[in-house]
Amino acid sequence: MKALLRIFRQRFSRARALCALFLSSAAACLFISLYFFITENPKGAMIALLFLLIILLLPPTEHLLGIRLSLPCYALLLFLCLGALLGSTFNFYFRIPVWDLFLHALSGWLFAYIGFEICLRLFPKSERRAVFPYLFVGVLFSLSAALLWELFEAGATWLLPVDMQEDTLVHAIRSFFLSGTHDAPTEIRGITETVIRYEGGRTLTLAGYLDLGLTDTLTDMAICLCGNLLFLASYPLLRRAGGRPSLRHGAQADKK
């Protein structure tokens, strides 16, 4: 516990704006959790506590990696956490249809930037070295983070009473299962209605075929890739703008 307190003290003692931003985000998660406990919504409360834990783990993660995120990067990470929390608990994903796509595009750009900077810190670039390998590593880092998140969503959907993989109504399917052979799949187009019969003799009629998370997962990965491409396109502007780097070695930062 003393080691953790020392990590937090070293991280925020000379960064008042960052400390205020961090505490505000953590407090928001805590208040949202308390709100859902009071309104008897344990699932919402547990989701808020989960994001609170993620926020609290950011400084120790920086310490373990030996890096320091700049204020803009930290702000974007906290915004992603709070954005996902609002989407999951206050129905932002349905109230604002582009909310999920925006968060995935932003995460694709941000994690590609962080991965690029981590690679620069681990393998300092000389004038003779091309920048492309560093950018490529940044993109791979971002896609790996997106993959881990999608695996987390799938695991939570399978193991817990939640649905983190949004379902989608589709109106055409192509299936080897229906044809019974891999030579020619059965194709069904213009699906206008699906009737689901389940326990108790009840039925549910849908205006299409219900895709259980596949479309959502692949769309999220594709949007993340678009965020990566946006980072690649914006790199010349970032390089021209200059400014402080997004990451610094932890030991060097502590001396300042």
MITI-448330 format. One line per field, with one value per residue: residue number from 1; x, y, z of N, C-alpha, C, O, CB in turn. Coordinates in steps of 0.001 Angstrom, whole numbers, plus 500000, padded with zeros to 6 digits. Each point is the difference from the previous one (the first is absolute). Glycine has a CB too. Layout:
nr = [NUM ...]
n_xx = [X ...]
n_yy = [Y ...]
n_zz = [Z ...]
ca_xx = [X ...]
ca_yy = [Y ...]
ca_zz = [Z ...]
c_xx = [X ...]
c_yy = [Y ...]
c_zz = [Z ...]
o_xx = [X ...]
o_yy = [Y ...]
o_zz = [Z ...]
cb_xx = [X ...]
cb_yy = [Y ...]
cb_zz = [Z ...]
This chain:
nr = [1 2 3 4 5 6 7 8 9 10 11 12 13 14 15 16 17 18 19 20 21 22 23 24 25 26 27 28 29 30 31 32 33 34 35 36 37 38 39 40 41 42 43 44 45 46 47 48 49 50 51 52 53 54 55 56 57 58 59 60 61 62 63 64 65 66 67 68 69 70 71 72 73 74 75 76 77 78 79 80 81 82 83 84 85 86 87 88 89 90 91 92 93 94 95 96 97 98 99 100 101 102 103 104 105 106 107 108 109 110 111 112 113 114 115 116 117 118 119 120 121 122 123 124 125 126 127 128 129 130 131 132 133 134 135 136 137 138 139 140 141 142 143 144 145 146 147 148 149 150 151 152 153 154 155 156 157 158 159 160 161 162 163 164 165 166 167 168 169 170 171 172 173 174 175 176 177 178 179 180 181 182 183 184 185 186 187 188 189 190 191 192 193 194 195 196 197 198 199 200 201 202 203 204 205 206 207 208 209 210 211 212 213 214 215 216 217 218 219 220 221 222 223 224 225 226 227 228 229 230 231 232 233 234 235 236 237 238 239 240 241 242 243 244 245 246 247 248 249 250 251 252 253 254 255 256]
n_xx = [500830 502883 499885 497313 501090 502508 498131 498424 502594 501238 497251 499627 502935 499677 496524 498294 498947 500341 498492 497392 499838 500111 497643 497943 500221 499576 497349 498676 500299 498693 497363 499403 500129 497878 497945 499889 499717 497404 498694 500377 502807 501565 500485 500724 501865 501838 500442 501110 502113 501166 500757 501279 502075 500785 500827 501876 501759 500951 502200 500607 500254 502168 501614 500183 501164 502416 497183 499677 497030 501218 497922 499259 500298 498212 497652 499807 499842 497552 498386 500160 498727 497556 499315 499590 498158 497979 499765 499074 497753 498391 499195 503152 499105 497161 500808 502012 498810 502936 500101 501468 501425 501334 501387 501349 501260 501353 501377 501329 501447 501018 501490 501572 501234 500948 501517 501727 501071 500853 501889 501449 500752 501302 501833 501310 498609 503316 499008 499820 496877 498217 498378 499440 500913 498326 497382 500150 499908 497396 498412 500785 498913 497160 499624 500714 497672 497894 500696 499442 497126 499046 500902 498241 497426 500318 500249 497382 498300 500905 499401 497273 496904 501903 498674 503594 498484 497976 498191 500599 496690 502051 497619 502375 500552 502268 499123 502695 497335 498235 501945 500351 502806 502382 498176 498346 500216 497045 500278 497540 499845 498025 500897 496850 500775 502471 497142 502353 497930 501359 498864 496852 499308 502159 499723 502383 498325 503337 498749 502131 500917 500180 503029 500281 501848 500393 499354 501566 502724 500184 499239 502420 502070 499036 500433 502990 500701 498933 502061 502388 499299 500007 503015 500885 498728 501549 503192 500088 498476 501984 502495 498862 499363 503086 498962 501599 500802 496985 502700 501740 501535 497623 502826 499173 497495 501771 501848 497276]
n_yy = [498790 501237 499334 501643 502531 500095 500014 502504 501683 499797 500906 502805 501419 501600 499673 502812 498854 497022 500441 501031 497487 497908 501168 500161 496915 499082 501713 498649 497127 500940 501134 497368 498215 501772 499819 496897 499867 501791 498147 496948 500317 497116 500808 502952 499065 498251 502336 501927 497838 499631 503033 500039 497861 501771 502418 498243 498952 503185 499846 496930 500494 502224 497980 497747 501956 501346 502185 502703 499275 502882 500806 498625 497128 500644 501060 497294 498150 501577 499834 496799 499921 501736 498493 497265 501339 501129 497190 498505 502032 501624 497429 501485 497405 501532 503093 499769 497752 501114 498666 497732 501805 501874 497623 498822 502778 500461 497159 500442 502566 498785 497465 501487 501921 497659 498443 502521 500296 496928 500245 502591 498439 497492 501637 503296 500221 499961 502335 496818 499554 500123 501791 496934 498744 502268 499456 496872 500365 501845 497716 497828 501808 500142 496924 499295 501894 498580 497115 500825 501147 497316 498216 501883 499483 496876 499932 501622 498032 497411 501054 501837 499390 501702 499869 500934 499103 502917 497228 501150 499608 498241 500521 497361 497202 499389 497023 498336 499627 499865 498000 497735 501692 501822 499786 502503 501932 498949 503043 500375 502721 501238 499334 501543 498113 498869 498487 500197 497218 501031 498079 499819 498528 502761 500311 502063 500889 500732 502071 497005 497356 500873 500671 498423 503092 499791 503002 500772 498716 501385 502954 499939 499290 502386 502217 499016 500478 503015 500520 498970 502087 502421 499288 500146 502892 501206 498980 502760 501298 498729 501181 502962 500044 499315 499488 498892 497332 499465 499349 501604 497175 499594 501287 502642 500482 499892 502481 501918]
n_zz = [500000 499587 496891 499635 501448 498049 497417 501030 500697 497124 498610 501460 501071 497233 499144 501829 497266 500923 502746 498559 498098 502333 501659 497546 499442 502977 500306 497424 501282 502725 498717 498276 502623 501495 497596 500250 503244 499714 497766 501846 497652 501880 496936 500737 502367 498095 497839 502269 500999 497037 499850 503003 498936 497503 501871 501834 497407 499143 502209 499625 496843 500433 501771 497806 497763 501987 499290 501358 498358 499043 502074 497230 501215 502485 498193 498359 502577 501144 497241 500077 502869 499300 497236 501441 502237 497932 498491 502616 501125 497802 497614 498943 498218 499525 500142 497514 497271 500736 503273 498515 497866 502182 501497 497389 499040 502813 500066 497108 500999 502682 498986 497534 502231 501832 497717 499234 502930 500417 497503 501180 502671 498558 497989 501149 497036 499436 498322 499231 501057 497214 502118 498694 502762 501501 498335 500565 503137 499778 498594 502166 502372 498697 499556 503084 501024 498088 501126 502966 499288 498621 502536 501903 498260 500167 503146 500491 498161 501627 502956 500126 499879 497313 497226 500262 497119 499388 499344 497149 499577 497830 498006 499650 501732 497882 501755 498816 501865 497399 498357 502381 498742 501117 497009 500973 503050 499770 498487 502346 497846 502028 503492 499801 502691 501898 501084 502577 500396 502996 501852 499638 496873 499665 496892 500267 497114 499545 497899 499344 500449 503302 498322 503133 499230 496742 499773 502634 499113 497244 501066 502033 497718 498130 502238 500603 496959 500176 502383 498170 497813 502112 500770 496997 499692 502584 499192 498458 502493 502117 498509 499953 503163 500746 502383 502081 498297 500425 501834 502140 500194 502289 500127 498542 501865 502670 498928 499691]
ca_xx = [499170 500894 500597 498996 499867 501183 499841 499026 500573 501007 499371 499119 500448 500392 499095 498730 498898 499789 499430 498598 499291 499956 499085 498645 499531 499772 498816 498824 499704 499510 498659 499105 499794 499099 498673 499360 499702 498814 498842 499867 500486 501330 500841 500573 500951 501212 500695 500657 501151 501009 500704 500772 501215 500858 500604 500979 501150 500811 501330 500893 500387 501070 501208 500540 500544 501051 499636 499107 499092 499789 498645 498995 499787 499284 498625 499304 499775 498926 498767 499593 499429 498706 499102 499525 499114 498714 499352 499529 499076 498981 499415 500498 500189 498752 499557 500875 500385 501411 500841 500907 500940 500919 500937 500937 500905 500904 500936 500941 500988 500771 500897 501057 500932 500722 500894 501095 500900 500675 501048 501074 500722 500753 501009 500130 500163 501067 499640 500094 498932 498704 498971 498899 499883 499450 498574 499408 499872 498902 498745 499858 499668 498598 499146 500078 499133 498621 499710 499825 498713 498926 500007 499395 498557 499469 500061 498975 498700 499847 500110 499218 498671 500052 500131 500927 500084 498694 499416 499638 499042 500453 498913 500517 501029 500609 500364 500370 499246 498701 500175 500584 501218 500806 500105 499083 499172 498624 499865 498626 499928 498690 499378 499136 499439 500478 499179 500748 499175 500841 499350 498688 499145 499980 500619 500484 500115 500965 499899 501231 500744 500791 501420 500406 501282 501053 500058 500494 501426 500783 499872 500874 501385 500186 500051 501307 500975 499848 500712 501424 500319 499941 501258 501053 499804 500234 501364 500777 499557 500506 501445 500219 499562 501021 499459 500519 499585 498910 500533 501364 500450 499569 501096 500315 498896 500011 501056 499610]
ca_yy = [501210 501154 500128 500606 501408 500702 500142 501064 501269 500407 500292 501161 501073 501167 500109 500335 499885 498574 499468 500417 499240 498613 499900 500271 498813 498949 500371 499806 498562 499651 500547 499222 498718 500233 500279 498748 499239 500605 499722 498542 499496 499481 499817 501298 500350 499202 500502 501248 499639 499434 501097 500659 499202 500231 501326 499938 499199 500719 500370 498845 499484 500883 499719 498712 500158 501003 501084 501039 500568 501439 500391 499707 498559 499563 500495 499168 498686 500136 500214 498698 499240 500569 499828 498616 499856 500637 499187 498738 500161 501019 499726 500917 499282 500061 501395 500645 498830 499981 500063 498853 500127 501084 499530 499047 500742 500760 499066 499567 501068 500240 498885 499989 501053 499531 498925 500625 500669 498964 499444 500989 500004 498751 499960 501393 500122 500848 500657 499052 499014 500395 500124 499065 498907 500506 500192 498674 499457 500716 499444 498658 500181 500427 498879 499011 500503 499811 498566 499641 500545 499192 498736 500294 500110 498662 499241 500505 499580 498559 499573 500837 500342 501280 499888 501042 499948 500449 499201 500763 499384 499946 499576 499014 499135 499002 498999 498632 499121 499711 499215 498712 499789 501199 500288 501074 500371 500427 501450 500453 501462 500606 499473 501041 499622 498800 499664 499224 499317 499617 499315 500474 500168 501395 500292 501360 500234 501036 500483 499626 498910 500558 499638 500092 500603 499913 501259 501038 499791 500302 501436 500683 499815 500789 501404 500175 500088 501342 500893 499813 500676 501434 500338 500021 501185 501213 500024 501160 501204 499906 500231 501415 500796 499892 499980 498986 498639 499479 499100 500206 498955 500261 500477 501358 500888 500209 500947 501371]
ca_zz = [500000 500027 498673 499127 500380 499509 498547 499761 500448 499019 498706 499984 500887 499213 498839 500644 499039 499788 501232 500054 498971 500455 501136 499511 499277 500986 500773 499147 500014 501337 500170 499142 500678 501130 499444 499592 501208 500614 499131 499931 498708 500348 498816 499684 501053 499825 498807 500398 500824 499103 499338 501050 500168 498829 500160 501090 499577 499018 500516 500160 498692 499534 500784 499567 498653 500029 499096 500508 499008 500103 500394 498958 499880 501196 499885 499024 500610 500982 499238 499479 501118 500364 498859 500007 501159 499676 498984 500563 501121 499725 498691 498979 498743 499251 499903 499014 499199 499591 501201 500028 498887 500333 501024 499411 499116 500860 500625 498972 499808 501215 500316 498981 500410 501185 499576 499246 500935 500779 499134 499934 501267 500119 498936 499530 498555 499485 498743 498893 500096 499442 501021 499730 500984 501250 499757 499855 501351 500634 499491 500570 501413 500072 499614 501084 501071 499558 500074 501399 500454 499429 500735 501297 499783 499737 501243 500911 499477 500202 501391 500895 499463 499286 498548 499587 498544 499535 498929 498807 499084 498613 499112 499053 500564 499113 500993 499663 500893 499397 498774 500333 499232 499821 498572 499612 501156 499792 500149 500217 499938 500239 501218 500573 501289 500672 501169 500991 500990 501127 501116 500410 498837 499566 498709 499768 498560 499654 498619 499317 500640 501094 500014 501407 500334 498988 499249 500902 500254 498801 499745 500961 499567 498784 500395 500638 498905 499428 500917 499723 498743 500284 500668 498983 499170 500788 500535 499526 500703 501366 499959 499688 501141 501046 501358 500896 499648 500817 501007 500460 500902 501365 500828 499598 500376 501444 500352 499616]
c_xx = [500864 500644 499023 499817 501187 499926 499044 500570 501031 499355 499291 500493 500345 499134 498590 498822 499662 499367 498514 499162 499818 498980 498551 499421 499713 498755 498725 499598 499409 498575 498984 499703 499037 498576 499276 499735 498726 498743 499817 500293 501419 500914 500667 501044 501314 500787 500747 501231 501117 500792 500784 501315 500967 500721 501078 501246 500904 501364 500921 500452 501101 501312 500655 500654 501145 499746 499138 499141 499891 498551 498972 499712 499215 498531 499190 499710 498852 498663 499486 499342 498608 498993 499444 499052 498628 499245 499375 498900 498870 499493 500457 500166 498744 499520 500818 500571 501475 500947 501042 501053 501039 501043 501025 500973 501022 501026 501008 501095 500915 500993 501069 501066 500844 500977 501198 501013 500746 501148 501170 500824 500853 501146 500134 500345 501166 499555 499993 498862 498699 498952 498918 499934 499394 498491 499284 499803 498863 498648 499761 499624 498527 499058 500021 499115 498529 499596 499757 498659 498837 499938 499396 498483 499375 499990 498944 498607 499760 499858 499094 498632 499970 500092 500873 500219 498626 499514 499539 498968 500541 498871 500483 501081 500503 500626 500382 499213 498673 500124 500566 501261 500748 500175 499142 499130 498581 499891 498526 500007 498582 499284 499207 499483 500650 499166 500816 499013 500905 499137 498682 499051 499915 500717 500412 500230 500924 499877 501299 500635 500952 501428 500546 501438 501055 500156 500577 501504 500844 499912 500909 501465 500292 500101 501318 501085 499914 500683 501502 500424 499957 501264 501140 499896 500338 501428 500830 499605 500498 501494 500303 499623 501023 499358 500588 499533 498917 500508 501396 500394 499620 501115 500373 498920 500024 501042 499578 499017]
c_yy = [501260 500238 500655 501472 500813 500228 501139 501360 500518 500427 501339 501173 501272 500184 500262 499845 498534 499355 500341 499206 498551 499831 500244 498779 498853 500294 499804 498525 499585 500492 499241 498644 500157 500264 498710 499092 500522 499677 498507 499460 499465 499826 501304 500418 499238 500455 501286 499718 499394 501100 500835 499260 500220 501343 499971 499208 500739 500419 498806 499398 500850 499672 498699 500091 501009 501168 501010 500521 501499 500282 499736 498507 499458 500419 499146 498607 500044 500229 498681 499159 500508 499854 498597 499752 500594 499193 498750 500185 500995 499946 500971 499317 500021 501438 500777 498886 499933 499967 498878 500106 501086 499545 499032 500696 500786 499086 499488 501024 500120 498875 499818 501035 499555 498889 500520 500641 498998 499400 500973 500010 498747 499923 501396 500056 500932 500601 499020 498983 500555 499993 498943 498856 500447 500220 498655 499350 500690 499461 498603 500067 500347 498849 498907 500424 499811 498528 499562 500508 499179 498632 500184 500100 498624 499162 500436 499557 498518 499629 500760 500308 501387 499712 501148 500001 500317 499136 500898 499228 500073 499417 499084 499191 499050 498945 498666 499002 499595 499139 498616 499672 501317 500350 501196 500350 500361 501488 500368 501518 500484 499435 501135 499657 498719 499797 499085 499419 499516 499523 500654 500223 501416 500163 501466 500160 501189 500358 499737 498837 500589 499455 500265 500468 499980 501310 501118 499871 500393 501481 500792 499890 500835 501490 500311 500124 501356 501037 499892 500733 501516 500461 500081 501257 501278 500094 501164 501298 500005 500307 501468 500882 499958 499945 498887 498620 499507 499115 500425 498829 500357 500571 501430 500972 500288 501018 501437 500567]
c_zz = [500000 498642 499026 500305 499512 498494 499684 500393 498995 498689 499997 500835 499239 498750 500537 499045 499750 501225 500110 499006 500436 501128 499572 499294 500965 500830 499193 499979 501342 500212 499137 500631 501177 499533 499641 501189 500654 499200 499746 498602 500212 498796 499598 501010 499823 498775 500331 500854 499163 499312 501007 500232 498844 500131 501084 499615 499014 500554 500263 498673 499386 500705 499541 498621 499955 499085 500736 498856 500209 500383 498892 499855 501182 499920 499024 500557 501010 499304 499420 501095 500363 498862 499929 501165 499727 498949 500580 501030 499735 498560 498917 498650 499142 499832 498973 499119 499632 501199 500019 498904 500284 501012 499417 499043 500821 500664 498988 499773 501211 500279 498925 500341 501186 499630 499227 500946 500885 499199 499879 501275 500159 499002 499413 498518 499670 498669 498832 500000 499419 501101 499831 501006 501323 499870 499909 501363 500750 499570 500577 501479 500159 499660 501071 501168 499639 500076 501442 500543 499459 500671 501389 499875 499780 501280 500992 499555 500251 501475 500953 499381 499372 498501 499528 498498 499433 498835 498858 499191 498576 499160 498893 500689 498919 500899 499385 500839 499373 498752 500283 499237 499869 498531 499590 501206 499596 500293 500110 500031 500292 501213 500663 501383 500506 501251 500910 500998 501124 501159 500389 498847 499489 498668 499932 498509 499743 498533 499236 500720 501025 499952 501396 500146 498922 499243 500860 500219 498794 499637 500932 499576 498760 500327 500707 498941 499311 500882 499834 498738 500174 500717 498990 499141 500760 500521 499458 500695 501440 500055 499746 501185 501128 501364 500821 499562 500942 501120 500382 500885 501424 500851 499667 500441 501490 500439 499749 501007]
o_xx = [499703 500205 500393 499909 499840 500412 500273 499767 500011 500491 500037 499369 499783 500386 499170 498948 498831 499119 499196 498880 498925 499176 499085 498831 498983 499215 498977 498817 499059 499170 498871 498868 499095 499041 498813 499026 499163 498937 499226 499236 500973 501214 501197 501020 501076 501231 501134 501028 501179 501226 501044 501048 501208 501194 501069 501063 501090 501009 501169 501125 500960 501056 501221 501013 500716 500937 499527 500520 499977 499152 498938 498843 499102 499100 498836 498926 499152 498969 498792 498978 499063 498812 498810 499024 498982 498775 498916 499145 498876 499397 499259 499896 500079 499436 499475 501004 500544 501217 501183 501176 501180 501184 501177 501176 501185 501177 501167 501173 501219 501161 501093 501192 501214 501141 501112 501208 501171 501088 501156 501217 501118 501070 499380 500834 500106 498963 499288 499738 499639 500096 499245 498904 499263 499233 498883 498961 499264 499102 498881 499189 499322 498999 498990 499307 499190 498880 499057 499335 499049 498910 499294 499273 498947 499024 499372 499158 498878 499239 499673 499834 499183 500246 499490 500540 499091 500741 499755 500139 500302 499101 499288 500809 499297 500868 499254 499737 499600 499108 499811 500477 499396 500720 500414 499138 499747 500448 499184 500704 499034 498784 500570 499491 500222 499821 500449 499258 501002 498783 499815 498919 499142 500850 499425 500707 499792 499643 500535 499379 500725 500232 499933 500885 500961 501116 500802 500718 500993 500965 500647 500743 501082 500818 500569 500895 501024 500622 500706 501033 500789 500502 500802 501009 500456 500383 500696 500853 500414 500472 500929 500632 500150 498991 500876 498882 499835 499300 500748 499137 500145 499771 500277 500302 499669 499860 500588 499554]
o_yy = [500964 501142 500841 500822 501146 501047 500823 500993 501187 500892 500706 501057 501099 500704 499093 499493 499620 499150 499152 499591 499424 499086 499360 499667 499318 499096 499587 499678 499209 499269 499763 499518 499183 499550 499838 499248 499218 499761 499603 499216 500677 500171 500020 500590 500573 499991 500193 500658 500199 499926 500558 500626 500108 500097 500588 500191 499519 499726 500061 499514 499475 499947 499933 499351 500083 500549 499739 500472 500481 499109 499454 499601 499175 499233 499692 499447 499108 499497 499760 499354 499213 499788 499813 499261 499379 499885 499593 499126 499791 500949 500248 500651 499946 500349 500871 499392 498907 500050 500246 499725 499842 500301 500058 499642 500032 500348 499802 499644 500087 500266 499516 499745 500201 499993 499499 499849 500207 499775 499578 500177 500066 499476 500299 499244 501102 499619 500204 499362 501156 499232 499744 499708 499238 499680 499850 499388 499355 499833 499679 499206 499458 499792 499335 499171 499629 499676 499258 499318 499724 499464 499122 499458 499698 499306 499165 499660 499593 499093 499493 499882 500840 498867 501054 500961 499172 499734 501192 498792 501086 499337 499766 500551 499695 500325 499448 498880 498838 499205 499076 498867 501072 500942 500822 499206 500485 500464 499613 500601 499243 499815 501021 500869 499060 500925 498934 500737 499334 499877 501213 500559 500316 499188 500861 499200 501084 499163 500896 499376 500949 498808 501129 499205 500766 500491 500805 501000 500714 500574 500957 500978 500572 500707 501076 500837 500565 500935 501007 500669 500725 501094 500933 500611 500979 501031 500652 500847 501038 500689 500559 501024 500966 499322 499268 499853 500498 499799 500547 499377 501149 500947 500803 501122 501103 500629 500934 501138]
o_zz = [499295 499589 499191 499089 499580 499502 499125 499311 499672 499309 498992 499994 500511 499068 500052 500391 499948 499870 500387 500306 499832 499962 500516 500193 499875 500288 500546 500107 500052 500540 500428 499958 500173 500627 500285 499986 500452 500573 499129 499436 499668 500116 499714 499644 500174 500016 499562 499838 500293 499926 499662 500163 500209 499719 499835 500591 499690 499349 499619 499887 499435 499369 499861 499737 499002 499421 501106 498989 501133 499963 500300 499870 499829 500344 500260 499763 500029 500446 499984 499770 500130 500242 499750 499865 500302 500055 499582 500144 500457 499501 499049 498961 498773 498963 499306 500373 499844 499821 500234 500238 499689 499846 500353 499946 499666 500088 500339 499892 499857 500313 500294 499828 500020 500462 500160 499818 500318 500529 499997 499949 500511 500307 498979 499501 500540 499457 499016 498981 500220 500957 500938 500478 500625 500909 500495 500249 500747 500826 500400 500477 500873 500686 500227 500590 500849 500394 500272 500780 500731 500201 500496 500833 500561 500283 500651 500831 500298 500336 501073 498786 500378 499586 499619 499452 500049 499054 500188 499810 499504 500517 499024 500747 499036 500809 499190 499561 500080 499702 499209 500065 500027 499667 499183 500376 498897 501049 499162 500812 499903 499972 500383 500707 499237 500792 499581 500649 499742 499859 499905 500183 499175 499636 500666 499388 500543 499171 499347 500860 499702 500198 500487 500318 500087 499829 499526 499955 500138 499496 499576 500075 499869 499412 499818 500120 499615 499496 500074 499979 499393 499747 500040 499647 499410 500553 500779 500265 500517 500905 500584 500256 500748 500193 499539 499507 501113 500993 499190 500619 500416 500753 500891 500407 500436 501049 500545 499855]
cb_xx = [498495 500228 501017 498946 498837 500924 500172 498368 499605 501144 499689 498796 501072 501937 502278 502273 501868 502835 503048 501831 502015 503237 502764 501751 502344 503252 502401 501866 502805 503172 502133 502045 503214 502878 502025 502103 503286 502492 501115 499070 497583 497734 497311 496856 497008 497628 497118 496764 497286 497326 497181 496822 497475 497249 496772 497057 497529 496877 497752 497737 496729 497256 497788 497228 497041 500606 500597 501143 498739 502657 502068 501913 503017 503027 501970 502188 503279 502666 501957 502890 503248 502349 502463 503105 503007 502201 502692 503100 503015 501669 498792 501258 501589 499974 499805 499583 497183 498147 496902 496987 497028 497004 497038 497087 496994 497004 497074 497004 497165 496911 497037 497153 497180 496894 496937 497228 497301 496770 497107 497389 497053 496861 500108 499896 497430 502807 501683 502725 501457 500532 501221 501300 502704 502978 501611 502116 503196 502338 501376 502488 503027 501692 501439 503042 502572 501346 502340 503160 501966 501348 502743 502818 501384 501815 503043 502302 501266 502086 502639 502293 499801 500879 498238 500562 502787 499805 499532 502142 497769 503339 499551 498662 499656 499582 499233 502551 501483 500056 500534 497274 499538 500459 500041 500847 502300 498685 502949 498688 502843 501067 501306 499862 497608 502530 497383 502802 497302 502969 502426 502169 499594 499077 499202 500374 497888 501908 497832 500961 499101 497686 500330 497505 498516 498431 497221 497045 498428 498645 496983 497604 498910 497927 496924 498330 498831 497203 497414 498866 498279 496993 498387 499015 497768 497225 499170 499368 497559 497761 499425 498936 497474 502630 497039 501153 502446 499218 497854 500610 501750 498592 500555 500964 498960 499342 501095 500808]
cb_yy = [497782 498430 497128 496981 498175 497942 496721 497372 498131 497544 496863 497371 497174 498993 499329 502084 502545 500807 501050 502709 502086 500627 501395 502760 501391 500459 502058 502298 500388 500823 502492 501651 500085 501359 502353 500935 500330 502084 502619 500908 500990 498684 498131 500033 499895 498070 498765 500527 499433 498066 499494 500187 498187 498522 500490 499982 498449 501079 501915 500025 499623 501856 501290 499508 499337 497665 498710 500166 497359 501314 502285 502441 500638 500930 502632 501835 500353 501427 502583 500742 500359 501832 501918 500017 500691 502365 501282 499950 499649 500486 498819 500629 498600 497383 499036 502571 501138 501201 500799 498864 499387 501356 500236 498557 500138 501327 499536 499064 501133 501027 499373 499497 501526 500620 498982 500566 501775 499725 499125 501198 501304 499417 497265 501444 498481 498976 501918 500933 497861 499830 502700 500868 499709 501408 502305 500373 500112 502178 501666 499931 501292 502540 501183 500225 502049 502319 500370 500734 502564 501743 500140 501747 502591 500828 500532 502314 502188 500545 499888 501116 497695 502296 497817 498871 499116 502607 497070 502284 499536 500396 502355 500940 500464 501375 501686 501908 502253 502947 503043 500404 497021 498529 496760 500023 500320 497238 500764 497291 500779 500573 497253 499728 502045 499381 501294 500722 499961 501776 498099 500476 497794 501550 497332 500938 497974 500024 500874 502973 497613 501415 499410 498981 498597 497068 498469 499060 497434 497089 498705 498543 497109 497553 498958 497860 496948 498379 498794 497115 497324 498776 497951 496876 497802 498929 496878 498017 499064 497612 497104 498504 498583 501903 501711 501809 499040 500315 497587 503143 498280 497221 496872 497979 497994 497048 497322 498319]
cb_zz = [501923 502827 501255 500741 502424 502352 500563 501072 502721 501751 500648 499647 501049 501780 498511 501100 498974 498568 500716 500404 498394 499380 501003 499560 498113 499794 500726 498475 498313 500325 500082 498010 499137 500679 498837 497806 499883 500342 499790 502388 499006 501795 499523 499270 501388 501085 498948 500076 501635 499717 498569 500915 501063 498839 499430 501028 500671 499613 501394 502257 500245 500160 502099 501623 500088 501142 496916 502813 498738 498324 501188 498937 498873 501006 500260 498401 499646 501221 499463 498545 500731 501275 499032 499041 501198 500495 498772 499448 501019 502229 502134 502826 502357 501900 503088 501207 499278 498117 501006 500707 498724 499687 501374 500273 498595 500313 501307 499035 498669 500592 500943 498422 499146 500982 499769 498256 499666 500691 498724 498518 500494 500498 500498 502790 499143 501706 501862 501073 501822 496783 499191 497121 498312 499626 498308 497497 499276 499287 497478 497867 499597 498704 497345 498718 499790 498099 497679 499510 499375 497615 498226 499871 498456 497344 498978 499698 497955 497593 498427 502149 501352 502396 500140 502758 500024 501692 501484 500137 502017 500180 501478 497276 503267 497313 502383 499797 501896 501204 499542 500466 498713 502452 500419 497188 502249 499548 499537 500481 498424 497611 499943 497002 500154 498301 499083 499076 498495 499423 500902 501735 501649 502755 498247 502914 499082 502617 501396 498337 498223 501213 497035 500222 502149 499950 499107 501168 501435 499691 499664 501763 501090 499278 500387 501890 500049 499446 501528 501153 499326 500380 502061 500327 499326 500090 499447 497541 498014 499613 498589 497318 498626 498373 499609 502369 497977 497030 499930 499256 498040 499023 499281 497652 497680 499215 498924 497719]
